[in-house]
Amino acid sequence: MSRQAISDHNPDIFTIICLNDAFQLALDHATIAALLQVCKRAKPFLSSRVARFRTWCQTAELCRPDGQLRIGLTPSDQIALSLRYDDQDITDRSWLASEAYRDNPTASYFLAWVIETNGRNWGPFKQHIKEQQIFRWFKDAARTGHPMAQFRLAGYYYQGRGVGQSHTKAVELYRTLADRGISQAQVALGCCYEKGEGVERDFDAAIEWYSKAADQGNNDARHLMAVCLINGFGIPSDAYQATKMFEQLASDGHSPSQFWAGICYVMCWGVRMNSRKAFEWFSKSAAQGDSYGQWLLGRCYHYYGHGVAVDETKAFEWYRESAEQGNRYGQYWLGVCYRDGVGVAGDSDTAIAWFRKSADQGFQWAVNRLGELCD
């Protein structure tokens, strides 16, 4: 490969190659040296392009408060997208759609995620149409082997969003990715085995996949192993050890573990009952947007108070936060607030509406309340 031939290609290609050990081993030293030289010259150009692309993402509210993208894009993904972005307005996604229609897998994946992120409050019919679009873009990206697109596609099959529900297809995709060592897929496959969805229920297999993901430092996997430990799924039950695991993960900021650590202090699982401690963990979980933490933080403020003084207004506010995220327990208790005038003016019609949302997710208490109010 001549230096001229090298310089005729897009600089992002050289960046990817030169940072990839497998490619380096396949090339001679002269070629690597030429690639590194091109990368050195391209670096200022790439830096400015990537910075402009990230500014677009921030303006479009696609970043967390710390400035990091809410979606996992690899450096090569960001470079590939930034080379196609030319300072368009945040409402202009034509450049992204144009690349997606050209079968650019990164653009298809990113476009699906952008539509999904900015479309959570559509009506039921429009939401269904949008989910079909999102599914199509994830499928297009997955067809070319984009691993995270395949992972998200599996989730859409699993939930039946934009396509007929198929746990079997979801498991097939999860297994392919799990065998490649992708920890998120290993966790998802473990969950399928634990629940018996798309595959025969097998707690031993679930623990095996959780363990593989945990060995890679996946905190979700460690959390699920603690859940299995406290319930005795696939391993002997040990509430004390499970609580230690929850608290360790909770201290590291893992919101589901913060919720479960609070549960342990309420239920006396491996520790003595401590309402104040439970309240603290629920508060931390809720502050991170965990709908279960929000629901139980509402319960702490409701009725007799658990670890905090009763405050019906705060109870209502936390139930609403949980309910608006689709949590069936939050929806039920928000319905109770509207029914009984807890922290809000009583409104039986609104109460029925929230009970119905909860009942549609199979929560029997909500079904019972609907029966009482609608008779």
Summary of the structure (lengths in Angstrom):
residues: 375
radius of gyration: 24.5
end to end distance: 80.2
largest distance: 82.6
contacts: 1240
relative contact order: 0.04
helix: 70%
strand: 1%
